[in-house]
């Protein structure tokens, strides 16, 4: 399912002109905003997936560090 964003360029141009932009500037801004909204935007699901992946990777590194630390402690105890 595709999430689409409805962007009223005419309303945008009218608002920009009312705010003091020249008509050509307002039209350029509307085109750029419309183009930006058509790109692939990040969704909450994307962020959730990335956060879970980062947590899993961090957990793997912590576990590996603990195993290495335990091995080092065992080796040092045997040497003493």
N, C-alpha and C positions, 0 to 999 in steps of 0.2 A: 504494500500500500504506500502510495506516495503522498507525503504531506506537501500541500501547495500553499503558497502565500498569495493572497489577493492584494494587489497594490494598485491603487487608483492614481495613475499618473496625472490625470487631469486635475484632480483635487490637490495633488501635491504641487503642481505648477501654480494653480490659483493661490494656494497658501503661501508659496514662496514669493510670488509677485506682491501679494498683500503685505508681506514682511519686508519688502523693499528691494527684492532682487529684480534685475532686468528680465524680460521674458526669455531671452536667449539663454541667460544663466540658469533660470528656473527650469527650462526644458532640458538643459544639459544635466543638471542635478537629478532630474526625474529619470532620465535615461540611465545614468550611472547607478542610481538607487535600484531601479528595476533590474538592471544587469546583475548587481550584487545579490539581490534576493533570489535570482534564478540559479545561483551557484549552489553547490551542495553545502547546506548548513548543518552544523553539528546538532544532534538531537540529544535528549536526556538519556535515551538508551545507549547512544554512542559513548557518552561520558561515563555512564554506569559501567559499561563493559571495560572501558579503559581503566577505571579506578580499580575494578576487581582484578584485572590483569596485573596492574602495578602492585597491588597488595599481595597477590600470589607470588610474584617475582621477589618481592622484598622478603616474604616469609621463607622462600627457598634459600636466599642468601643468609638469613639469620640462622636457619637450621644448619646449613653447611658450616658457618662460622662456629657454632656451638660444638659441632662434631669435631672440627679441627682443633678447637680449644681443648676439648676433652682428650683428644689424642695427644696433644702437647703435654697436658698435665700428667697423663699416664706415662709418657716417655720420660719426663723429668723425675717422676717418683721412682721409676726403675733405675735411673742413673744415680740417684742418691742412695 
